[in-house]
Amino acid sequence: MQIRQVTARKERYMELLLLGDEQEDMILRYLDRGTMYVLEDPDLVAVCLVTDEGDGVLEIKNIAVSPQAQRKGYGRAMIDFLQTRYRGQYRILQAGTGDSPLTIPFYESCGFCRSHVVPDFFTNHYDHPIYEAGVLLRDMVYLQKPL
Ligand SMILES: CC(C)(COP(=O)(O)OP(=O)(O)OC[C@H]1O[C@@H](n2cnc3c(N)ncnc32)[C@H](O)[C@@H]1OP(=O)(O)O)[C@@H](O)C(=O)NCCC(=O)NCCS
């Protein structure tokens, strides 16, 4: 398994990025300014993209593991990689997600704690309702972990 940074033609990974954020124009808002990593084992398995949000906060804007490789520890491996890579450079590793039973337990299992909520983020910014595991995503829930 290897994790490497991708600097050119990040849009090549759009199919995987769309798993983590299902509206392409929302992804295009952070694709250029973000730092992208891919995990290969030996083929492409996962992607993640982080941005500097200022004040010592590094934010995971997108993390996605291909469907057939989920629940095998790759998502956690990507979080572990970010912690090692950015320890001492940022104060906080932050992730924003819908209040979904598929993603909140993942972040909590990786040691993140809920910090704040942006009400109605999904219903205001996305052009269609997003359901995950039958739940309509409404608010953006932020979770944080010290780095
Ligand atoms: C969320 C996601 C990145 C997690 O990656 P993953 O490789 O499947 O997760 P891991 O195998 O590393 O899981 C680590 C732990 O998180 C928790 N977890 C992961 N997925 C979970 C789920 N669907 N339901 C409940 N807990 C979950 C478990 O505690 C798990 O440990 P366990 O498998 O030993 O029980 C992956 O499922 C994914 O790509 N989903 C679609 C895209 C997405 O929603 N991205 C997040 C956008 S914010």
Ligand as a Chemical Component Dictionary entry (heavy atoms), coordinates in Angstrom:
data_LIG
# 
_chem_comp.id                   LIG 
_chem_comp.type                 NON-POLYMER 
_chem_comp.pdbx_formal_charge   0 
_chem_comp.three_letter_code    LIG 
# 
loop_
_chem_comp_atom.comp_id 
_chem_comp_atom.atom_id 
_chem_comp_atom.alt_atom_id 
_chem_comp_atom.type_symbol 
_chem_comp_atom.charge 
_chem_comp_atom.model_Cartn_x 
_chem_comp_atom.model_Cartn_y 
_chem_comp_atom.model_Cartn_z 
_chem_comp_atom.pdbx_ordinal 
LIG C1  C1  C 0 -16.458 6.966  4.921  1  
LIG C2  C2  C 0 -15.314 6.172  4.273  2  
LIG C3  C3  C 0 -14.241 7.140  3.763  3  
LIG C4  C4  C 0 -14.697 5.249  5.338  4  
LIG O1  O1  O 0 -13.600 4.550  4.773  5  
LIG P1  P1  P 0 -13.428 2.971  5.007  6  
LIG O2  O2  O 0 -12.139 2.552  4.439  7  
LIG O3  O3  O 0 -14.647 2.283  4.513  8  
LIG O4  O4  O 0 -13.418 2.897  6.599  9  
LIG P2  P2  P 0 -12.450 1.989  7.534  10 
LIG O5  O5  O 0 -12.491 0.574  7.058  11 
LIG O6  O6  O 0 -11.121 2.635  7.646  12 
LIG O7  O7  O 0 -13.295 2.094  8.876  13 
LIG C5  C5  C 0 -12.728 2.467  10.119 14 
LIG C6  C6  C 0 -13.832 2.432  11.149 15 
LIG O8  O8  O 0 -14.796 3.463  10.880 16 
LIG C7  C7  C 0 -16.121 2.980  11.219 17 
LIG N1  N1  N 0 -16.928 2.933  9.988  18 
LIG C8  C8  C 0 -16.494 3.006  8.704  19 
LIG N2  N2  N 0 -17.522 2.965  7.846  20 
LIG C9  C9  C 0 -18.644 2.838  8.607  21 
LIG C10 C10 C 0 -20.028 2.722  8.305  22 
LIG N3  N3  N 0 -20.482 2.712  7.048  23 
LIG N4  N4  N 0 -20.901 2.581  9.341  24 
LIG C11 C11 C 0 -20.469 2.578  10.618 25 
LIG N5  N5  N 0 -19.153 2.687  10.958 26 
LIG C12 C12 C 0 -18.258 2.813  9.973  27 
LIG C13 C13 C 0 -15.930 1.600  11.811 28 
LIG O9  O9  O 0 -15.741 1.751  13.214 29 
LIG C14 C14 C 0 -14.648 1.155  11.155 30 
LIG O10 O10 O 0 -13.980 0.157  11.861 31 
LIG P3  P3  P 0 -14.451 -1.394 11.683 32 
LIG O11 O11 O 0 -14.624 -1.653 10.207 33 
LIG O12 O12 O 0 -13.312 -2.149 12.299 34 
LIG O13 O13 O 0 -15.737 -1.521 12.422 35 
LIG C15 C15 C 0 -15.820 5.257  3.109  36 
LIG O14 O14 O 0 -16.862 4.438  3.587  37 
LIG C16 C16 C 0 -16.330 6.021  1.906  38 
LIG O15 O15 O 0 -15.575 6.323  1.002  39 
LIG N6  N6  N 0 -17.653 6.322  1.843  40 
LIG C17 C17 C 0 -18.241 7.000  0.698  41 
LIG C18 C18 C 0 -17.733 8.409  0.576  42 
LIG C19 C19 C 0 -17.992 9.233  1.806  43 
LIG O16 O16 O 0 -19.092 9.219  2.359  44 
LIG N7  N7  N 0 -16.952 9.962  2.226  45 
LIG C20 C20 C 0 -17.015 10.831 3.386  46 
LIG C21 C21 C 0 -17.472 12.177 2.965  47 
LIG S1  S1  S 0 -17.419 13.272 4.328  48 
# 
loop_
_chem_comp_bond.comp_id 
_chem_comp_bond.atom_id_1 
_chem_comp_bond.atom_id_2 
_chem_comp_bond.value_order 
_chem_comp_bond.pdbx_ordinal 
LIG C1  C2  SING 1  
LIG C2  C3  SING 2  
LIG C2  C4  SING 3  
LIG C2  C15 SING 4  
LIG C4  O1  SING 5  
LIG O1  P1  SING 6  
LIG P1  O2  DOUB 7  
LIG P1  O3  SING 8  
LIG P1  O4  SING 9  
LIG O4  P2  SING 10 
LIG P2  O5  DOUB 11 
LIG P2  O6  SING 12 
LIG P2  O7  SING 13 
LIG O7  C5  SING 14 
LIG C5  C6  SING 15 
LIG C6  O8  SING 16 
LIG C6  C14 SING 17 
LIG O8  C7  SING 18 
LIG C7  N1  SING 19 
LIG C7  C13 SING 20 
LIG N1  C8  SING 21 
LIG N1  C12 SING 22 
LIG C8  N2  DOUB 23 
LIG N2  C9  SING 24 
LIG C9  C10 SING 25 
LIG C9  C12 DOUB 26 
LIG C10 N3  SING 27 
LIG C10 N4  DOUB 28 
LIG N4  C11 SING 29 
LIG C11 N5  DOUB 30 
LIG N5  C12 SING 31 
LIG C13 O9  SING 32 
LIG C13 C14 SING 33 
LIG C14 O10 SING 34 
LIG O10 P3  SING 35 
LIG P3  O11 DOUB 36 
LIG P3  O12 SING 37 
LIG P3  O13 SING 38 
LIG C15 O14 SING 39 
LIG C15 C16 SING 40 
LIG C16 O15 DOUB 41 
LIG C16 N6  SING 42 
LIG N6  C17 SING 43 
LIG C17 C18 SING 44 
LIG C18 C19 SING 45 
LIG C19 O16 DOUB 46 
LIG C19 N7  SING 47 
LIG N7  C20 SING 48 
LIG C20 C21 SING 49 
LIG C21 S1  SING 50 
# 
